[in-house]
Amino acid sequence: KHLDSHRLDPEYYSNFYTELYRVIHENINGVKWQELGELAEIKKADKPEISENQKVRYFLLSDIDQNFSIIKETHEDFYGNLSNRMRYIVKSGEIVTAKSGSATGTKGHATAIITEEFDGVVTTDALYNLVPRKISPYYLLFLLKQPIILNQINMFTKGTLYKLIQKEDFEKIKIPRLTINTEDLISDKIMLALGFLKD
């Protein structure tokens, strides 16, 4: 039942017989698992309607601090001078997370939340731009740095030196849902921590 005509690598199939696979398919101890695609929308990487003569602020994958999940810096240039991959206009409350690169699905996986100061900034389609719909963005940010999620990302990636996770696979990642109070508590702590980093 796990056979996928697009995946011919034995390592992918070995994941279905691991403890991780068992855990994320059981609702126990007050933990309910939902697919990421049910909780957040991945924006389409369509080329935005920006004049080539317009000066824009932008950031790259390398501008994300992988340890603190913040955007370290932005740059400015005319949109026409930028790579054709600069396709997302991010909004406050959204999340960006790596979809490709050697660190994808590892401790060094780059993820950041978009705060008000970065609202309207342009970024690359080397990231997925997530719009949380039925989950706190701060709780989701917390989860995207946890081994239970990173291991799933790693499981779905293709390639060895340069890894890539497809959109449809990213949407299948299982997210643990806790009580509202617990998720709110985690969200508050992440928000507080990011506030200290900003100061």
N, C-alpha and C positions, 0 to 999 in steps of 0.2 A: 504493500500500500504506500510505501515511501518512495517508490521509483519515480525519478524525475528525468525525462529524456534530455534535459539541459545540463544535468549533473552526472558526469561519468567518473568522478574522482572517488575512490573508495573511502577517503577520509571523511567526506561529507556523510556517507551512510553510516559510518561507525558512530556518529553522534547520536543516532536514534537508540543506541543501546547503552547510553551513559546515565549516571545518576541525575545529571542536569536535565536531560530530556524527561525523565520520570517526574522530577519535582515540578517542572513548569506545566505539567499536564494533570496535576492533582490539586483540587481545592481543599486544603486542609488547614487546621489551626487558625481559622479566621482569615486566611489568605485566598483571595479569588484572583485568577489569572485572566487577563484580557489581552487581545492583540492590540498592538500599538495603533494599527489602522482604524480601530474603533474609537480611539481616544484622541487622536491628533491627525490633522491633515498635513500631508506633504505637498507644499506648493509646487506647481509646475514651473520648470525652469525655462519659461518663455522670455525671449528678448524684450526688455521693457521699452516703452515708448519714450526714450530720452534722446534729445537732440545730441548729435555728435559734438556740437560746439558748447554743450553745457558742462560746466565744471561740477564734478561730483565728489563726495567723500566715499571712500571704499575701504574694505579690508579683505585680506586674503586668509587662507587656512593657516598660514604661518604666523598670523597676527593674533591668534588665539592662544592664551596661556593654558597649556594642557593640564597643569596642576590645579589652578584656581578657577578654571572655566570662565574666564573673563576675556574681553577683547583688549589687548595691550595697547594697540594704536591703530589709527586710521591714516589714510593718505588722501591726497587731492590731485585730480587731474581732469582733463577734458575727457568726456565719455568716449569720444572717438579714438582716443589714444590707448584705451584699455583693451584687454583681451576679450575676445568674443564670448568667453565663458562667464563674464560678469553679468549675470542674468537675474539675480534676486534683489529686490528692494525690501529690506527687512523692516519689521514694525516692532514697537515695544511690546514685550510679553511673549514674543516668539522665541524659538530656539534654533540654533544652527548646530549641526553635528556632521563630522566627517563621513563621507560615503566612500572615500578611496584613499589610498596611500599605505605605506608600509606599517603605520601604527594603528590602522583600522582594526577595532576589536581587541586592542591591547590596553594596558594601563595608560599609554600615551595617546589614546584616542581623544581627539579635540572636539569639545562641545562647549557652547556658551549660550547664555540667555541674553536676549536683546533688551537693554535697559533704555530709558527715555533718551539718554544722551546719544544713542546710536539709532534712534528712530529715523527711517528714511535713508539710511546708508545702503550703498550697493555692495553686493558680495558675489562670490564665485559659485558656480554650480558644482564645484568639487565638494561642496557641502550640501546636505539636505536642509531645507528651511521648513521647520515644523511649526504648525499653528495648533497649540493645545486647545481642544474643544471640550472634553469631558474629564480633564485632569489639570491639576495645578501645574503651571510651568516650572515652579520651583521644585515640586516633588518629582516631576519628570526629569529635570536637570540632575537632581540627586541620583535618580535611578540610572541615568545614562553613564554614570561614573562607577557603578557597582559591578563586581565580577559576574553576578547572575545575568546581567544584561550584556556586558562586554563579551562574555563567552558565547552568548547567542549570536551576537553580531559576527564574531569570529567564525562561528559554525556556518553562517550563511555566505561568508565572503568567498569570492573566486579569485584565483591567482595566488602566487607565492611571494614574490618580491614586491609586486605592486598589487595590493588587494582591493577589491571592489565589492560592495554589497548593492544588489539591485533594489529598486524601489519596492517591488512586490514582496521581496524577502524581508526588507526592513519593516514593512507594515505587518509582517507575521510575528515579529518579536513579541514574546509574552511579557506583559507588565503585571507585577503583583499589586493588587488593590487591597488596601488595609481599611481599617475603620476611618471614617471622616476625620475624627479627632486626631488619630495617629498621623494621617497624611498632612493635616493642617499643622501639627506640631513640627513635623520634618520640614515643611515648607517655610514656616516661620524662622526656624533655625538657619536654613540656607539663605533666606532673605537677609537675616541679621548678619550672617558671615560675609555676604557680598557687600553689605553696607559698610562693614569695617574695612574691607579691601578697597572700596571706592574712596573712603576717607584717607 
